C-alpha cells in the first residue's frame, strides 16, 4: 500500500551543511525531488520502474527552465546531496536507508504482538505444518537463533541483518559469513560497515569491486557542457585543453570516457 506521507525533520533540513551550501533554487528543486522519489518506484529513486527521470523531465515537472535545473542538479551533486545508481538515476541515501530500516522493523514486528494471537499461530502451525528438519521455516528459525555474531559487529546490527536476510528468504550460512568477511577485507572496510551498506542498498550480497567502482564514479566530473568537458579533461586526464589536439568536444569527451573505462578495468 502506498504511503500518503513521509517523515520530515526540519532540524535535519536546516542543519545539513552540504545542503545549506547550495543555492535556494537548488534546495527548492531538491524538496520537489524528494516528493517525487517518495512516489517513485523503487522508493527513494528518481525513476518509475526502469524509466529514469532525466533533467528534461524534471524541467517539465517543476516548470523551471532546463538550464536552471541542470545548474541546480550540478550544485546538489557537487555538494554530495544525492547519489547516482548504475542506471544514472538520482537517489536519496537517507530515503533508501529509512525504507530498508522500516521494512526490517516491520518484518521483526511479526515476531511480537498479542500473546494470545501468537499462541493461536503456534497451534495452527502444529496442525498445518509437519515438524521436519528439512522444512524451510524450521531451518530459517534455527539459523536466526544459532548464527553467532561475527567479531566487530554489534548484536543489534547483526540481528537486523538476520531479519533482513530472512525477509529475502536468503539464509545466513557459515559460507555466506566467510564470504562477507573476505570481501570486507578486500575493500579494506569493517564488516559492520559492509553489512550496513548491504541493507542500505537493498543488496543480497557484497563484492569489494562494487565499492571501488562506486568510489571511482563519485570522482568523475559532469560532462554536460563544453566547459565541463574541458575541466574534466584537465582534472581527470591531467591535460591542458588549450594544447589538446582534438577535432571536437565530442572527441575530447570520448577520450575522457575511454580513460574512465581503463581505470575501472584495473
C-alpha atoms as a printed R data frame, in Angstrom:
    type eleno elety resid chain resno      x       y       z
1   ATOM     1    CA   UNK     A     1  0.000   0.000   0.000
2   ATOM     2    CA   UNK     A     2  1.358   3.425  -0.987
3   ATOM     3    CA   UNK     A     3  2.079   5.662   1.984
4   ATOM     4    CA   UNK     A     4  0.470   9.119   1.586
5   ATOM     5    CA   UNK     A     5  3.178  10.851   3.629
6   ATOM     6    CA   UNK     A     6  6.758  10.577   4.863
7   ATOM     7    CA   UNK     A     7  8.630  11.798   7.925
8   ATOM     8    CA   UNK     A     8 10.326  15.162   7.580
9   ATOM     9    CA   UNK     A     9 12.760  16.518  10.164
10  ATOM    10    CA   UNK     A    10 13.075  20.329   9.948
11  ATOM    11    CA   UNK     A    11 16.193  20.340  12.148
12  ATOM    12    CA   UNK     A    12 17.957  17.904   9.801
13  ATOM    13    CA   UNK     A    13 16.992  20.024   6.807
14  ATOM    14    CA   UNK     A    14 18.252  23.231   8.409
15  ATOM    15    CA   UNK     A    15 21.483  21.727   9.792
16  ATOM    16    CA   UNK     A    16 22.587  19.725   6.757
17  ATOM    17    CA   UNK     A    17 25.843  21.513   5.905
18  ATOM    18    CA   UNK     A    18 26.051  20.079   2.392
19  ATOM    19    CA   UNK     A    19 22.505  21.127   1.570
20  ATOM    20    CA   UNK     A    20 22.894  24.595   3.114
21  ATOM    21    CA   UNK     A    21 25.912  25.201   0.860
22  ATOM    22    CA   UNK     A    22 23.569  25.052  -2.145
23  ATOM    23    CA   UNK     A    23 21.522  27.931  -3.500
24  ATOM    24    CA   UNK     A    24 17.876  28.495  -2.617
25  ATOM    25    CA   UNK     A    25 16.902  27.304  -6.104
26  ATOM    26    CA   UNK     A    26 18.826  24.057  -5.700
27  ATOM    27    CA   UNK     A    27 17.263  23.400  -2.291
28  ATOM    28    CA   UNK     A    28 13.806  24.103  -3.703
29  ATOM    29    CA   UNK     A    29 14.433  21.622  -6.520
30  ATOM    30    CA   UNK     A    30 15.671  19.031  -4.014
31  ATOM    31    CA   UNK     A    31 12.492  19.124  -1.890
32  ATOM    32    CA   UNK     A    32 10.442  18.602  -5.058
33  ATOM    33    CA   UNK     A    33 12.701  15.699  -5.978
34  ATOM    34    CA   UNK     A    34 12.230  14.171  -2.522
35  ATOM    35    CA   UNK     A    35  8.467  14.234  -3.074
36  ATOM    36    CA   UNK     A    36  8.851  12.589  -6.486
37  ATOM    37    CA   UNK     A    37 11.195   9.957  -5.002
38  ATOM    38    CA   UNK     A    38  8.570   9.226  -2.343
39  ATOM    39    CA   UNK     A    39  6.165   8.469  -5.183
40  ATOM    40    CA   UNK     A    40  8.891   6.688  -7.175
41  ATOM    41    CA   UNK     A    41  9.406   3.020  -7.797
42  ATOM    42    CA   UNK     A    42 11.664   1.798  -6.313
43  ATOM    43    CA   UNK     A    43 11.304   4.005  -3.259
44  ATOM    44    CA   UNK     A    44 13.944   6.712  -2.884
45  ATOM    45    CA   UNK     A    45 14.894   6.713  -6.576
46  ATOM    46    CA   UNK     A    46 14.030   9.357  -9.139
47  ATOM    47    CA   UNK     A    47 12.625   6.810 -11.561
48  ATOM    48    CA   UNK     A    48  9.457   4.928 -12.385
49  ATOM    49    CA   UNK     A    49 10.267   1.263 -12.802
50  ATOM    50    CA   UNK     A    50 13.125   1.084 -15.286
51  ATOM    51    CA   UNK     A    51 12.496   4.614 -16.622
52  ATOM    52    CA   UNK     A    52 14.940   7.212 -15.279
53  ATOM    53    CA   UNK     A    53 13.610  10.748 -14.744
54  ATOM    54    CA   UNK     A    54 16.058  12.942 -16.662
55  ATOM    55    CA   UNK     A    55 16.757  16.687 -16.277
56  ATOM    56    CA   UNK     A    56 14.467  17.327 -19.253
57  ATOM    57    CA   UNK     A    57 11.658  15.544 -17.425
58  ATOM    58    CA   UNK     A    58 12.373  17.441 -14.205
59  ATOM    59    CA   UNK     A    59 12.275  20.715 -16.096
60  ATOM    60    CA   UNK     A    60  8.739  19.996 -17.324
61  ATOM    61    CA   UNK     A    61  7.599  18.573 -13.976
62  ATOM    62    CA   UNK     A    62  8.801  21.581 -11.956
63  ATOM    63    CA   UNK     A    63  8.046  24.288 -14.512
64  ATOM    64    CA   UNK     A    64 11.662  25.510 -14.483
65  ATOM    65    CA   UNK     A    65 13.986  26.046 -17.429
66  ATOM    66    CA   UNK     A    66 16.273  23.180 -18.376
67  ATOM    67    CA   UNK     A    67 19.290  25.443 -17.822
68  ATOM    68    CA   UNK     A    68 18.250  26.173 -14.236
69  ATOM    69    CA   UNK     A    69 17.509  22.514 -13.496
70  ATOM    70    CA   UNK     A    70 20.890  21.367 -14.816
71  ATOM    71    CA   UNK     A    71 22.702  24.074 -12.830
72  ATOM    72    CA   UNK     A    72 20.921  23.156  -9.599
73  ATOM    73    CA   UNK     A    73 21.492  19.423 -10.147
74  ATOM    74    CA   UNK     A    74 25.204  20.083 -10.553
75  ATOM    75    CA   UNK     A    75 25.185  22.095  -7.315
76  ATOM    76    CA   UNK     A    76 23.483  19.266  -5.434
77  ATOM    77    CA   UNK     A    77 25.799  16.635  -6.903
78  ATOM    78    CA   UNK     A    78 28.948  18.611  -6.094
79  ATOM    79    CA   UNK     A    79 27.677  19.003  -2.506
80  ATOM    80    CA   UNK     A    80 27.125  15.205  -2.358
81  ATOM    81    CA   UNK     A    81 23.437  15.686  -1.554
82  ATOM    82    CA   UNK     A    82 22.369  12.767  -3.774
83  ATOM    83    CA   UNK     A    83 23.831   9.609  -5.312
84  ATOM    84    CA   UNK     A    84 23.580   8.112  -8.796
85  ATOM    85    CA   UNK     A    85 22.813   4.429  -9.287
86  ATOM    86    CA   UNK     A    86 24.217   2.227 -12.071
87  ATOM    87    CA   UNK     A    87 21.465   3.426 -14.439
88  ATOM    88    CA   UNK     A    88 22.326   7.062 -13.804
89  ATOM    89    CA   UNK     A    89 19.167   7.595 -11.743
90  ATOM    90    CA   UNK     A    90 19.276  10.084  -8.874
91  ATOM    91    CA   UNK     A    91 18.589   8.556  -5.451
92  ATOM    92    CA   UNK     A    92 18.424   9.682  -1.831
93  ATOM    93    CA   UNK     A    93 20.660   7.817   0.613
94  ATOM    94    CA   UNK     A    94 18.510   8.827   3.571
95  ATOM    95    CA   UNK     A    95 15.229   7.737   1.982
96  ATOM    96    CA   UNK     A    96 16.596   4.341   0.928
97  ATOM    97    CA   UNK     A    97 18.123   3.734   4.351
98  ATOM    98    CA   UNK     A    98 14.904   4.701   6.148
99  ATOM    99    CA   UNK     A    99 12.837   2.476   3.843
100 ATOM   100    CA   UNK     A   100 15.085  -0.565   4.378
101 ATOM   101    CA   UNK     A   101 15.026   0.002   8.138
102 ATOM   102    CA   UNK     A   102 11.244   0.360   8.066
103 ATOM   103    CA   UNK     A   103 10.894  -2.964   6.237
104 ATOM   104    CA   UNK     A   104 13.312  -4.710   8.600
105 ATOM   105    CA   UNK     A   105 11.404  -3.481  11.638
106 ATOM   106    CA   UNK     A   106  8.096  -4.467  10.078
107 ATOM   107    CA   UNK     A   107  9.433  -7.972   9.487
108 ATOM   108    CA   UNK     A   108 10.809  -8.144  13.007
109 ATOM   109    CA   UNK     A   109  7.491  -6.916  14.389
110 ATOM   110    CA   UNK     A   110  5.818 -10.065  13.141
111 ATOM   111    CA   UNK     A   111  7.614 -11.905  15.939
112 ATOM   112    CA   UNK     A   112  5.857  -9.764  18.589
113 ATOM   113    CA   UNK     A   113  2.260  -8.711  19.172
114 ATOM   114    CA   UNK     A   114 -0.616 -10.112  21.187
115 ATOM   115    CA   UNK     A   115  0.485 -13.251  23.097
116 ATOM   116    CA   UNK     A   116 -2.952 -14.779  22.545
117 ATOM   117    CA   UNK     A   117 -2.577 -14.407  18.795
118 ATOM   118    CA   UNK     A   118  0.942 -15.785  18.926
119 ATOM   119    CA   UNK     A   119 -0.252 -18.922  20.722
120 ATOM   120    CA   UNK     A   120 -3.014 -19.364  18.150
121 ATOM   121    CA   UNK     A   121 -0.481 -19.116  15.356
122 ATOM   122    CA   UNK     A   122  1.643 -21.762  17.051
123 ATOM   123    CA   UNK     A   123 -1.370 -24.064  17.317
124 ATOM   124    CA   UNK     A   124 -2.136 -23.538  13.640
125 ATOM   125    CA   UNK     A   125  1.428 -24.352  12.704
126 ATOM   126    CA   UNK     A   126  1.248 -27.609  14.621
127 ATOM   127    CA   UNK     A   127 -1.829 -28.654  12.676
128 ATOM   128    CA   UNK     A   128 -0.880 -27.465   9.203
129 ATOM   129    CA   UNK     A   129  2.864 -27.977   9.173
130 ATOM   130    CA   UNK     A   130  4.886 -31.109   9.660
131 ATOM   131    CA   UNK     A   131  7.784 -30.731  12.059
132 ATOM   132    CA   UNK     A   132 10.699 -31.918   9.915
133 ATOM   133    CA   UNK     A   133 14.324 -30.763   9.943
134 ATOM   134    CA   UNK     A   134 14.111 -30.018   6.232
135 ATOM   135    CA   UNK     A   135 11.212 -27.551   6.450
136 ATOM   136    CA   UNK     A   136 12.181 -24.056   5.320
137 ATOM   137    CA   UNK     A   137 10.608 -22.360   8.345
138 ATOM   138    CA   UNK     A   138 12.408 -24.519  10.904
139 ATOM   139    CA   UNK     A   139 15.683 -24.050   9.015
140 ATOM   140    CA   UNK     A   140 15.288 -20.279   8.920
141 ATOM   141    CA   UNK     A   141 14.327 -20.107  12.591
142 ATOM   142    CA   UNK     A   142 17.313 -22.265  13.531
143 ATOM   143    CA   UNK     A   143 19.685 -20.006  11.646
144 ATOM   144    CA   UNK     A   144 18.454 -16.840  13.359
145 ATOM   145    CA   UNK     A   145 18.874 -18.417  16.786
146 ATOM   146    CA   UNK     A   146 22.231 -20.154  16.268
147 ATOM   147    CA   UNK     A   147 24.225 -17.963  13.868
148 ATOM   148    CA   UNK     A   148 26.859 -16.313  16.092
149 ATOM   149    CA   UNK     A   149 27.537 -12.601  15.907
150 ATOM   150    CA   UNK     A   150 30.795 -12.017  13.981
151 ATOM   151    CA   UNK     A   151 33.621 -10.152  15.649
152 ATOM   152    CA   UNK     A   152 33.359  -6.379  15.300
153 ATOM   153    CA   UNK     A   153 29.597  -6.399  14.643
154 ATOM   154    CA   UNK     A   154 27.112  -5.261  17.270
155 ATOM   155    CA   UNK     A   155 24.358  -7.616  18.382
156 ATOM   156    CA   UNK     A   156 21.610  -5.207  17.238
157 ATOM   157    CA   UNK     A   157 23.138  -4.736  13.781
158 ATOM   158    CA   UNK     A   158 23.611  -8.486  13.330
159 ATOM   159    CA   UNK     A   159 20.042  -9.180  14.424
160 ATOM   160    CA   UNK     A   160 18.767  -6.585  11.921
161 ATOM   161    CA   UNK     A   161 20.841  -8.280   9.221
162 ATOM   162    CA   UNK     A   162 19.437 -11.716  10.050
163 ATOM   163    CA   UNK     A   163 15.895 -10.357   9.850
164 ATOM   164    CA   UNK     A   164 16.768  -8.609   6.572
165 ATOM   165    CA   UNK     A   165 18.129 -11.844   5.074
166 ATOM   166    CA   UNK     A   166 15.105 -13.789   6.295
167 ATOM   167    CA   UNK     A   167 12.837 -11.310   4.515
168 ATOM   168    CA   UNK     A   168 14.793 -12.049   1.327
169 ATOM   169    CA   UNK     A   169 14.444 -15.792   2.032
170 ATOM   170    CA   UNK     A   170 18.238 -15.999   1.986
171 ATOM   171    CA   UNK     A   171 19.620 -17.955   4.988
172 ATOM   172    CA   UNK     A   172 22.871 -16.839   6.603
173 ATOM   173    CA   UNK     A   173 25.273 -19.776   6.494
174 ATOM   174    CA   UNK     A   174 28.914 -20.021   7.570
175 ATOM   175    CA   UNK     A   175 29.901 -19.799   3.898
176 ATOM   176    CA   UNK     A   176 27.979 -16.531   3.482
177 ATOM   177    CA   UNK     A   177 29.582 -15.041   6.604
178 ATOM   178    CA   UNK     A   178 33.085 -16.073   5.494
179 ATOM   179    CA   UNK     A   179 32.455 -14.584   2.042
180 ATOM   180    CA   UNK     A   180 31.389 -11.279   3.594
181 ATOM   181    CA   UNK     A   181 34.480 -11.217   5.821
182 ATOM   182    CA   UNK     A   182 36.718 -11.897   2.801
183 ATOM   183    CA   UNK     A   183 35.114  -9.197   0.630
184 ATOM   184    CA   UNK     A   184 35.194  -6.691   3.506
185 ATOM   185    CA   UNK     A   185 38.940  -7.297   3.854
186 ATOM   186    CA   UNK     A   186 39.423  -6.778   0.101
187 ATOM   187    CA   UNK     A   187 37.522  -3.495   0.282
188 ATOM   188    CA   UNK     A   188 39.500  -2.513   3.432
189 ATOM   189    CA   UNK     A   189 36.247  -1.886   5.271
190 ATOM   190    CA   UNK     A   190 34.932  -3.055   8.676
191 ATOM   191    CA   UNK     A   191 32.435  -5.903   8.397
192 ATOM   192    CA   UNK     A   192 29.855  -3.802  10.255
193 ATOM   193    CA   UNK     A   193 30.062  -1.103   7.564
194 ATOM   194    CA   UNK     A   194 29.677  -3.712   4.826
195 ATOM   195    CA   UNK     A   195 26.540  -5.078   6.487
196 ATOM   196    CA   UNK     A   196 25.062  -1.576   6.788
197 ATOM   197    CA   UNK     A   197 25.759  -0.920   3.094
198 ATOM   198    CA   UNK     A   198 24.083  -4.199   2.080
199 ATOM   199    CA   UNK     A   199 20.887  -3.269   3.932
200 ATOM   200    CA   UNK     A   200 21.055   0.367   2.829
201 ATOM   201    CA   UNK     A   201 21.442  -0.572  -0.846
202 ATOM   202    CA   UNK     A   202 18.978  -3.464  -0.681
203 ATOM   203    CA   UNK     A   203 21.641  -5.920  -1.894
204 ATOM   204    CA   UNK     A   204 21.647  -9.689  -1.394
205 ATOM   205    CA   UNK     A   205 25.440  -9.889  -1.263
206 ATOM   206    CA   UNK     A   206 28.575  -7.760  -1.414
207 ATOM   207    CA   UNK     A   207 31.680  -7.573  -3.584
208 ATOM   208    CA   UNK     A   208 34.633  -5.281  -2.942
209 ATOM   209    CA   UNK     A   209 34.713  -4.252  -6.610
210 ATOM   210    CA   UNK     A   210 31.260  -2.649  -6.285
211 ATOM   211    CA   UNK     A   211 32.576  -0.169  -3.707
212 ATOM   212    CA   UNK     A   212 35.726   0.507  -5.727
213 ATOM   213    CA   UNK     A   213 33.728   1.258  -8.862
214 ATOM   214    CA   UNK     A   214 31.335   3.475  -6.912
215 ATOM   215    CA   UNK     A   215 34.282   5.443  -5.491
216 ATOM   216    CA   UNK     A   216 35.698   5.952  -8.976
217 ATOM   217    CA   UNK     A   217 32.304   7.062 -10.251
218 ATOM   218    CA   UNK     A   218 31.994   9.581  -7.421
219 ATOM   219    CA   UNK     A   219 35.271  11.167  -8.577
220 ATOM   220    CA   UNK     A   220 34.050  11.544 -12.141
221 ATOM   221    CA   UNK     A   221 33.099  15.060 -13.173
222 ATOM   222    CA   UNK     A   222 29.990  16.024 -15.189
223 ATOM   223    CA   UNK     A   223 30.346  16.194 -18.978
224 ATOM   224    CA   UNK     A   224 27.200  18.129 -19.857
225 ATOM   225    CA   UNK     A   225 28.771  21.271 -21.336
226 ATOM   226    CA   UNK     A   226 31.937  22.172 -23.243
227 ATOM   227    CA   UNK     A   227 33.313  23.905 -20.158
228 ATOM   228    CA   UNK     A   228 32.690  20.820 -18.024
229 ATOM   229    CA   UNK     A   229 34.397  18.602 -20.609
230 ATOM   230    CA   UNK     A   230 37.472  20.859 -20.543
231 ATOM   231    CA   UNK     A   231 37.578  20.822 -16.738
232 ATOM   232    CA   UNK     A   232 37.170  17.028 -16.629
233 ATOM   233    CA   UNK     A   233 39.991  16.630 -19.170
234 ATOM   234    CA   UNK     A   234 42.214  18.859 -17.039
235 ATOM   235    CA   UNK     A   235 41.442  17.186 -13.696
236 ATOM   236    CA   UNK     A   236 40.890  13.537 -14.634
237 ATOM   237    CA   UNK     A   237 43.370  13.200 -17.508
238 ATOM   238    CA   UNK     A   238 45.948  15.758 -16.417
239 ATOM   239    CA   UNK     A   239 45.910  17.500 -19.790
240 ATOM   240    CA   UNK     A   240 45.675  21.082 -20.946
241 ATOM   241    CA   UNK     A   241 42.535  21.574 -23.082
242 ATOM   242    CA   UNK     A   242 44.167  24.514 -24.885
243 ATOM   243    CA   UNK     A   243 47.014  22.287 -26.095
244 ATOM   244    CA   UNK     A   244 44.929  19.189 -26.806
245 ATOM   245    CA   UNK     A   245 44.611  18.109 -30.420
246 ATOM   246    CA   UNK     A   246 41.002  17.044 -30.630
247 ATOM   247    CA   UNK     A   247 38.816  17.795 -33.604
248 ATOM   248    CA   UNK     A   248 35.787  18.485 -31.417
249 ATOM   249    CA   UNK     A   249 34.489  18.402 -27.868
250 ATOM   250    CA   UNK     A   250 32.859  15.095 -28.755
251 ATOM   251    CA   UNK     A   251 36.311  13.580 -29.324
252 ATOM   252    CA   UNK     A   252 37.612  15.044 -26.046
253 ATOM   253    CA   UNK     A   253 34.593  13.622 -24.207
254 ATOM   254    CA   UNK     A   254 35.148  10.203 -25.777
255 ATOM   255    CA   UNK     A   255 38.802  10.312 -24.685
256 ATOM   256    CA   UNK     A   256 37.718  11.021 -21.094
257 ATOM   257    CA   UNK     A   257 35.160   8.192 -21.129
258 ATOM   258    CA   UNK     A   258 37.750   5.755 -22.504
259 ATOM   259    CA   UNK     A   259 40.163   6.789 -19.740
260 ATOM   260    CA   UNK     A   260 37.478   6.106 -17.152
261 ATOM   261    CA   UNK     A   261 36.839   2.638 -18.575
262 ATOM   262    CA   UNK     A   262 40.556   1.846 -18.309
263 ATOM   263    CA   UNK     A   263 40.574   2.911 -14.640
264 ATOM   264    CA   UNK     A   264 37.602   0.688 -13.861
265 ATOM   265    CA   UNK     A   265 39.246  -2.271 -15.605
266 ATOM   266    CA   UNK     A   266 42.354  -2.107 -13.364
